[in-house]
Amino acid sequence: MPAMSHCPMILTLSCPDRPGLVSEVSSMLFEAGCNILDAQQFGDIETDHFFMRVVFDRLEQAQPETKIVTSIEELAERFSMRVTLRPSSAKRRVMLLVSKLDHCLADLLYRSRMGELPMEVTAVVSNHGREHLASTGLAEIPFYHFPVTRQTKMEQEARIWELVQETNTDLVILARYMQILSDGLTAKLAGRCINIHHSFLPGFKGAKPYHQAYERGVKLIGATAHYVTSDLDEGPIIEQDVERISHRDTPGDLIRKGRDIERRVLARAVRHHLEDRVVQNGKKTVVFTS
């Protein structure tokens, strides 16, 4: 676990459910001289698992940091808990992958620059050259052009993985990156790679999904942000949204509205992850929204 700081800490945990877990966690923090600022919990009856997110700070009479960490580790071992502990002020290091459509990239960079997303962008990686991206704000961010073909896919992914390691990247975001990641890379990025796609899948696969939706006269369009797994576009869902469509909307209207949905859904999902609000629950997620 990381060293604690004087700013509030975020503790997340999941474990097999049993009575008294909330009491055990709160008592442990109280005895360590900590004050709980916010707490959310959920017991999943179907999976018989318990999930919790706690924000706490240390009082003046608190135990030494190492002792508090040890207490958390002992509690985790006693109840078979999977835990994370992180200072709330610590920014996650994020890498953005993009192809030619850069509306999600531009939105994330803007939100990061304005302080809405607590992250540090380590790099922007694209399978197309910088000239294809109209996004502003790229000047101060390292940009890497890693072209890919069917023959060079594994080599290109090896370069991406090397860059992830070299930059100590915590989270990879596929901000409309129009390449399917291999099973090997998705396994390495398990739980720390987020993708955004339109919610027509699997109904409207392939090229021009919004045109396909228009031809079928859809009444709702949407977008889904999820963790990437080896099952294409079927990873644990973090965030979704929809917008109603009328018969007056053209394919161009659907594309415009669809991009708006993609931007806000991805931004919300990324924020949930950065703030340790997402805990995986098998093929699903528990999201402790603010």
Secondary structure, 3 states (H helix, E strand, C coil): CCCCCCCCEEEEEEEECCCCHHHHHHHHHHHCCEEEEEEEEEEECCCCEEEEEEEEEECCCCCCHHHHHHHHHHHHHHCCCEEEEEECCCCEEEEEEECCCCHHHHHHHHHHHCCCCCEEEEEEEECCCHHHCCCCCCCCCCEEECCCCCCCHHHHHHHHHHHHHHCCCCEEEECCCCCCCCHHHHHHCCCCEEEEEECCCCCCCCCCHHHHHHHCCCCEEEEEEEECCCCCCCCCEEEEEEEECCCCCCHHHHHHHHHHHHHHHHHHHHHHHHCCCEEEECCEEEECCC
